[in-house]
Amino acid sequence: MQLAEKGLLDINKPVVHYLADFPYGDSITIKHLLSHTGGLPNPIPLAWIHLDAEHHNFDEQEFFQSIIQKNAKSQALPGVKFNYSNLDYVILGNLIETVSGTSFKTLCGRPYYSKACDRQ
């Protein structure tokens, strides 16, 4: 919402406007992701936990790309029903990084963003 307040994005625009490779079509908006009404699947369990010793080899982008590719079909039309999805947050994180030009982890270290990141 802070990026929207700064005029860097519009929550009513389709996600594909900001993320050209968004695989779920061009009718899902940022607002849909924020409200879990985009119809995205929620693959469970997501085995994204890894040992601290493995962290330097963990490729977060590659990991989530494979999850999205395996779950590329929407489960409902956008705006039709609430369907919680961890992928909504993953995609929102990618969108934040793209629009801001800064990694999500770096943004979480900044005072202006830290309260929002405390929930992560």
LOVORO-578175 format. One line per 2 residues: number of its first residue (from 1); for each residue z, y, x of N, C-alpha, C. Coordinates in steps of 0.001 Angstrom, whole numbers. Layout:
<recs>
NUM	Z:Y:X:Z:Y:X:Z:Y:X ~ ...
</recs>
This chain:
<recs>
1	0:-1187:832:0:0:0:0:1248:875 ~ 595:1146:2040:627:2296:2943:-773:2677:3406
3	-1612:1682:3640:-2998:1968:4030:-3767:2597:2869 ~ -3457:2190:1656:-4089:2786:470:-3635:4236:321
5	-2346:4485:535:-1829:5851:451:-2482:6763:1482 ~ -2839:6204:2622:-3505:6981:3677:-5009:7121:3426
7	-5517:6479:2372:-6930:6557:2042:-7812:5636:2867 ~ -7196:4653:3538:-7962:3745:4383:-8529:2555:3623
9	-8003:2300:2437:-8551:1247:1591:-8257:1557:135 ~ -8990:897:-726:-8844:1052:-2174:-8529:-331:-2733
11	-7359:-486:-3333:-6955:-1819:-3812:-7825:-2332:-4950 ~ -8612:-1460:-5557:-9493:-1882:-6642:-10879:-2306:-6159
13	-11131:-2192:-4865:-12415:-2629:-4309:-12356:-4121:-3989 ~ -13510:-4769:-4043:-13545:-6192:-3679:-13153:-6394:-2215
15	-12492:-7496:-1952:-12063:-7847:-598:-13260:-7893:338 ~ -14391:-8385:-160:-15593:-8529:662:-16090:-7175:1192
17	-15685:-6093:564:-16032:-4759:1045:-15412:-4509:2434 ~ -14269:-5129:2677:-13553:-4952:3944:-13698:-6155:4871
19	-13812:-7332:4288:-13954:-8570:5058:-15261:-9236:4645 ~ -16307:-8972:5394:-17646:-9450:5035:-17730:-10972:4921
21	-16888:-11685:5673:-16940:-13150:5647:-15970:-13772:4640 ~ -15443:-12968:3724:-14537:-13470:2687:-15266:-14520:1857
23	-14784:-15773:1847:-15558:-16872:1253:-15415:-17067:-258 ~ -14604:-16257:-919:-14325:-16513:-2329:-15104:-15609:-3288
25	-16188:-15033:-2824:-17032:-14239:-3705:-16749:-12748:-3632 ~ -17498:-12011:-4451:-17413:-10555:-4368:-16704:-9901:-5552
27	-16039:-10695:-6385:-15351:-10101:-7532:-13828:-10077:-7387 ~ -13305:-10632:-6313:-11856:-10625:-6092:-11488:-9347:-5345
29	-10578:-8585:-5933:-10161:-7320:-5342:-8861:-7490:-4547 ~ -8536:-6466:-3792:-7258:-6453:-3073:-6115:-6547:-4082
31	-6254:-5858:-5190:-5227:-5885:-6238:-5006:-7310:-6751 ~ -6088:-8082:-6878:-5954:-9485:-7291:-5104:-10261:-6285
33	-5353:-10046:-4987:-4573:-10757:-3978:-3111:-10343:-4028 ~ -2869:-9051:-4185:-1490:-8550:-4241:-708:-9117:-5427
35	-1415:-9363:-6517:-755:-9851:-7738:-936:-11350:-7959 ~ -1533:-12037:-6990:-1792:-13485:-7085:-2599:-13838:-8331
37	-3575:-13004:-8643:-4450:-13279:-9780:-5916:-13404:-9335 ~ -6129:-13667:-8063:-7487:-13813:-7544:-8056:-15200:-7739
39	-7201:-16155:-8079:-7659:-17521:-8298:-7777:-18354:-7038 ~ -7252:-17859:-5921:-7334:-18615:-4672:-6429:-19841:-4711
41	-6845:-20899:-4043:-6014:-22109:-3997:-4772:-21870:-3144 ~ -3784:-22721:-3318:-2566:-22662:-2512:-2359:-24034:-1879
43	-3048:-24279:-777:-2919:-25596:-139:-1510:-25828:382 ~ -932:-26911:-82:431:-27267:326:421:-28723:727
45	1066:-29106:1772:1807:-28220:2682:878:-27629:3729 ~ 1220:-26456:4182:521:-25838:5308:1347:-26132:6550
47	808:-26926:7428:1541:-27326:8633:1301:-26315:9748 ~ 1724:-25081:9524:1496:-24052:10534:2675:-23893:11472
49	3662:-24719:11297:4797:-24714:12206:4392:-25464:13472 ~ 4724:-24900:14599:4424:-25545:15877:5587:-25284:16828
51	5716:-26133:17801:6793:-25998:18771:6614:-24725:19592 ~ 7725:-24142:20000:7680:-22940:20819:6852:-23180:22083
53	6976:-24363:22656:6226:-24699:23872:4718:-24737:23624 ~ 4316:-24927:22360:2897:-24984:22006:2343:-23621:21585
55	3222:-22617:21491:2818:-21329:20931:1668:-20677:21706 ~ 1675:-20769:22998:618:-20127:23788:-755:-20751:23529
57	-793:-21980:23021:-2062:-22649:22705:-2442:-22549:21231 ~ -1533:-22047:20413:-1781:-21981:18970:-2741:-20842:18657
59	-3867:-21163:18042:-4863:-20173:17660:-4751:-19942:16155 ~ -4064:-18891:15789:-3787:-18596:14386:-5076:-18399:13581
61	-6023:-17648:14132:-7294:-17418:13441:-8021:-18726:13167 ~ -8121:-19563:14172:-8810:-20849:14021:-8093:-21735:13010
63	-6765:-21740:13068:-5980:-22542:12144:-6272:-22146:10698 ~ -6187:-20833:10398:-6391:-20390:9026:-7848:-20509:8583
65	-8781:-20330:9502:-10189:-20531:9155:-10419:-21962:8693 ~ -9811:-22933:9368:-10001:-24334:8963:-9356:-24592:7600
67	-8212:-23981:7331:-7548:-24139:6022:-8425:-23546:4925 ~ -8959:-22360:5167:-9805:-21702:4170:-11083:-22504:3942
69	-11687:-23013:5007:-12903:-23821:4857:-12638:-25088:4055 ~ -11489:-25695:4255:-11141:-26918:3511:-10791:-26618:2057
71	-10480:-25361:1760:-10060:-24950:415:-10902:-23768:-55 ~ -12197:-23913:58:-13121:-22798:-185:-13426:-22551:-1661
73	-12965:-23398:-2534:-13261:-23236:-3954:-12095:-22551:-4673 ~ -12412:-21500:-5412:-11393:-20820:-6217:-10892:-21747:-7313
75	-9671:-21509:-7758:-9100:-22351:-8805:-9139:-21699:-10181 ~ -9449:-20415:-10218:-9555:-19701:-11492:-10397:-18453:-11269
77	-10884:-17902:-12353:-11609:-16641:-12264:-10633:-15520:-11935 ~ -11060:-14516:-11195:-10168:-13402:-10858:-9642:-12693:-12104
79	-8355:-12397:-12073:-7735:-11649:-13160:-7366:-12449:-14383 ~ -7652:-13744:-14384:-7416:-14562:-15578:-5976:-15064:-15666
81	-5442:-15542:-14527:-4076:-16067:-14580:-3387:-15909:-13232 ~ -2064:-15934:-13277:-1247:-15873:-12068:-1265:-17240:-11405
83	-1529:-17258:-10100:-1499:-18496:-9341:-1055:-18151:-7922 ~ 221:-18364:-7629:731:-18026:-6303:-83:-18749:-5234
85	-405:-18017:-4176:-1148:-18617:-3078:-737:-17989:-1754 ~ -368:-18832:-802:-90:-18356:548:-1345:-17754:1172
87	-2512:-18239:769:-3758:-17703:1313:-3957:-16236:951 ~ -3404:-15800:-187:-3479:-14379:-533:-2875:-13544:591
89	-1710:-13973:1068:-1030:-13226:2132:-1773:-13317:3461 ~ -2322:-14468:3751:-3093:-14636:4988:-4286:-13681:4986
91	-4995:-13636:3876:-6174:-12775:3779:-5768:-11301:3775 ~ -4674:-10972:3102:-4194:-9588:3144:-3831:-9180:4578
93	-3232:-10089:5327:-2916:-9806:6724:-4175:-9541:7536 ~ -5209:-10353:7324:-6493:-10134:8006:-7099:-8790:7618
95	-6995:-8464:6345:-7532:-7204:5856:-6796:-6020:6494 ~ -5483:-6103:6574:-4677:-5046:7202:-5092:-4860:8655
97	-5273:-5962:9362:-5685:-5880:10764:-7068:-5236:10897 ~ -7983:-5618:10024:-9346:-5091:10078:-9376:-3595:9791
99	-8705:-3192:8727:-8727:-1790:8315:-7980:-898:9301 ~ -6840:-1378:9784:-6023:-556:10681:-6496:-611:12128
101	-7214:-1684:12477:-7634:-1859:13862:-6493:-2273:14774 ~ -5412:-2745:14170:-4211:-3126:14908:-3725:-4480:14407
103	-3174:-5286:15284:-2666:-6582:14849:-1486:-6391:13896 ~ -1338:-7332:12995:-240:-7274:12028:1104:-7275:12746
105	1218:-8088:13788:2467:-8160:14554:2803:-6827:15198 ~ 1802:-6132:15703:2031:-4815:16296:2475:-3826:15227
107	1812:-3859:14072:2197:-2961:12981:3634:-3192:12546 ~ 4061:-4437:12556:5429:-4751:12141:6464:-4142:13086
109	6067:-3828:14293:6974:-3207:15246:7082:-1702:15090 ~ 6245:-1118:14258:6266:327:14058:7225:681:12936
111	8020:1742:13116:9034:2119:12118:8488:2286:10704 ~ 7303:2854:10563:6744:3115:9236:6484:1823:8475
113	6158:768:9193:5793:-500:8566:6924:-1520:8577 ~ 7953:-1306:9356:8941:-2356:9601:9622:-2857:8336
115	9880:-2008:7353:10531:-2486:6127:9670:-3489:5394 ~ 8366:-3252:5340:7465:-4199:4675:7409:-5508:5449
117	7485:-5441:6762:7389:-6628:7589:8675:-7446:7600 ~ 9785:-6837:7242:11061:-7565:7206:11002:-8740:6253
119	10117:-8687:5291:10007:-9755:4296:9152:-10907:4769 ~ 8470:-10745:5894:7569:-11784:6404:8336:-12903:7040
</recs>
